Amino acid sequence: MNFRSALLAATVLAAPLAALLAAPTAANAQSQPISGLYVGAGAGVNFMQDLDINSRFTGATLPNGANLVGNRLSFNPGFVGLGSIGWGFGNGLRAELEGSYRNNSVDKFTNNGISNRSAPHAGGTEQKYGPMVNVLYDFNMVPYVAPYVGVGVGYQWAEWSNVRSFDNFGNQFTSNKTEGSFAVQAILGAAIPIPQVPGLALTAEYRFMALTGGRNYDGSFVTYGSLAPAGIPAGLYHGQARAQTDYNHSILLGVRYAFNAAPPPVVAAPAPAPVVQPARSYLVFFDWDKYNLTDRARQIIREAAENSTRVQYTRIQVNGYTDTSGTPKYNMGLSIRRANAVAAELVKNGVPRGSISIQGFGETHLLVPTGPGVREPQNRRVEIIIQ
């Protein structure tokens, strides 16, 4: 698979992941930086760019400097899996040790250099595995998701298992060998925290990994005479293929768990609204030298009657008062008339008459202390007390 095809396939596979990451989730709060130990794992698809191959015979001198096989080896998309253990420093920075495995099957050899012949058949697999040390940084200020970037260095073993090229005439090259190389990688990913499990996150990643330097793979080449015109007589030869490049593009989905993640803050339930107890005391005011009820007075009495049904009571006191503008004897009678008028209105509003106690106090118990002969509106009142 060439680089252009791999990039196109990676873009197609990454599109639904990007939509998933862009969608709002239940993790409404921004993620917290990892502090302390964490582990992770992921799996996905690995795309290999074509390997540049320089090949030659060993232990034999052939005419015309003939090469063994072509100079490009293509691979099918394959599997990638990895696990990691790391440490977060609480400021977005992380360091981790990773172990990875990749497996890609051979697609074809191309650009054969033997008399311009091509190899119509190919097979085998390349398996890569080894440790990597990564340094990553999380961008925790983004809502819903925590993007991150990273770089890594390490060592990878690239094992050729029955890698072969053969044609319809029986000419075949086969190699089974493992060669190692230093490796570097770049990481671009995003984590989606799971609010219900503090420390747990889903991850989606793109990784580019390159094996540095070339690797020599010894093998055997057998021909039955069809290449004799090209200067390669029938026989068994030892050959060597040198792989010049090994570029890998990986897309992975995985999980990560941080052991020291703080639980989400507990949102205290709002305090219940205080139960408003019905009032147990009401004041009804009167005009000067009057005991008839105003509209406002009837409204207050009706409220007192309604609230008396919401509380337990044993008696309702109705006490009448006057100001000091009349004689004590007259004021006493006026206060009783006022109390009777209020009591009658209470009964009209459903209060049993037997539960009402009526009393007049005249000009005593002034609400606003005054001298004699003063017309004080607040002293011309009836007080309803629910006991």
Secondary structure, 3 states (H helix, E strand, C coil): CCHHHHHHHHHHHHHHHHHHHHCCCCCCCCCCCCEEEEEEEEEEEEEECCEEEEEEEECCCCHHHCCCCCCEEEECCEEEEEEEEEEEECCCEEEEEEEEEEEEEEEEEECCCECCECCCEEEEEEEEEEEEEEEEEECCCCCCCEEEEEEEEEEEEEEEEEEEEECCCCCEEEEEEEEEEEEEEEEEEEEEECCCCCCEEEEEEEEEEEECCCEEEEEEEEECCCCHHHCCCCEEEEEEEEECCCEEEEEEEEEEEECCCCCCCCCCCCCCCCCCCCCCEEEEECCCCCCCCCHHHHHHHHHHHHHHCCCCCCCEEEEECCCCCCCHHHHHHHHHHHHHHHHHHHHHCCCCHHHEEEEECCCCCCCCCCCCCCCCHHHCEEEEEEC
